[in-house]
C-alpha cells in the first residue's frame, strides 16, 4: 500500500458549501449574515456589547454586588458584651464565644474597648485593641492575642 492509495471512508467527507454566490442561491446575497454591521463583516468578540462598557466590567459597580469569596474579616466584640456574658475568672476563647452565640463560626475575633469591665477574664483571641487590653488587665485579667496563642 502506498500513500496515493489511501482514501477517506465512504460518506465521511462532504463537499464545501459555496456561499455568497449571487442573490438567487440558497446562501446567496448576504450569505446568512444579515445586513451590514460587525456580524456581517467580521467576528464579534465574546461579551462585546456594541461599544458600551461590558457587563463583566460594570458588575462590581452595580448595587447589590457581593464578592464570590469575600474575606471574612474580624468579628468584633466589645468588653461590655464580655462583662454581661462571662463570670469572673472565666476563659474567653473563640470556642466559648461561639458556644454563647456571640460570634459566628469561621471568623477571626477582635475585642474592642467600648464599655466597662469589672470582672477578671482570661482573653485568648485573634486580636485585641489597645483600650480593650488596658481594661482587661486593669480588671486583673490577662490577654493573649494573635500569634501568642498556642
N, C-alpha and C positions, 0 to 999 in steps of 0.2 A: 504494500500500500504506500502510495506517495501522497504528498501534500495536496496535489491538484486533484486527487480522487476523493478527498473529504467533502461532504455536503451536509448542510444542516438537516435536522429531522423534518419529515414531511409536515407541513402546516405550522411550523414554528416561526416562520418569517412572513411578515405581512408587507405589502408594498406601501411606500410612504404616501401620505395624503398630500396632494398638491393644493395648497391654499392660496387665496388671493389672486386667482386667475380669471378676472372679469367679473361682471355683476350677475351672470346668469347661472353660474355653477353653485353647487351646494354650499361651498365655503368661499364664495366669491365676495366681491366688493370689500367689505370691512374684515372679512375672514374670521367672523365670530368675536371681534374685539370691540364692538360698539363703535361709537362715533367720537373721534378725536380724544384728547386727554392723555394722561400718563399711561393708563392701561392699554391704550391703542399703540402708543409709541415705544414704550419700554417696560421694564419691570418695576413694580412698586415694592419698596422695602416693607417687610412685616412691621406692623404698628404705625405706618405712615398715615397721618390724618389730614392730608391736604395742606400742610403748612402750619396748622395750629399746633400748639405745644401738645405732644402726645400724652395720653393718659398716664403712662408709666413715669413721666416727668412731672405731671400735675399732682399725682396721688398724694405725696406727703403733705401738700399744701391744703388739701381738702379737709373740711370739717369732719370729725369723727374718725380720722385715720389713726390706727394704732399699729405699732411695730409688730412684726410677726413673732419675734423672740425678744421681748423687751428685757432690759436689765432690771432685775428685781429691786435693786436699791436697798435702803435700810428701812426696817420697821422701827419707827421711833416710839419711845415710851418715856413719859416724864416721871420724876421721882415722886410726884404727888400720887400717881397711879400705884407705884410700888408701896407707898405708905398705906393705901387702902387695901391692897391685895395680900400683903405679907405680914407675918408676925415678926416680932423682934428675934434676931438670931437665925432667921431663915436664909437659905441659899437661893439666890436669884440666878437662874441659868436659862438657856434657850428652851430646854425641856420643860422647866417649871412654868415659864411664861406661856408656852404652848398649851400645857395642861390646864392652866387657868383661863385660857381663851383670850389672852391679852395681845397675842401676835399670831400671824399666820405661819404656816409651815413653809420652809424653804427660803426664808428671808434672813438677811443679817439683821442684827438688833443693835440699836444705839439708844443709850439712856441719855436724856436731856435733863436740864436742871430746873425746869419750871415747877414751882410748888415747894412745900416744906417737907423735910424728912426728919422724924424723931426716933425712928426705930433703927437698931443695929442690924444691917443687912450685909451679906457677903455677895457681891455682884460679880458675876463672871459672864460677860457678853462680848460681842464683837467690837463695840466702840462706846466710849463714854465721853461726854463733853466735859470741859474744864469745870464748869459750875456744878454739874452733877457729881463729879469726882470730889470736889470740895465739900459738898453737902453730905455725901455718903461717909466720907472719912471723919467729918465733924460730928456725925451721929455715932461714931465708934465702929463703923463698918469697914470693909475692905473692898478694893476694886481690882479685878483682873480683866484687862481688855485686850482684844486683838490677839497678837502673836504670843502674849504672855500666858494665854490659856493652854492647858495640856489635857 
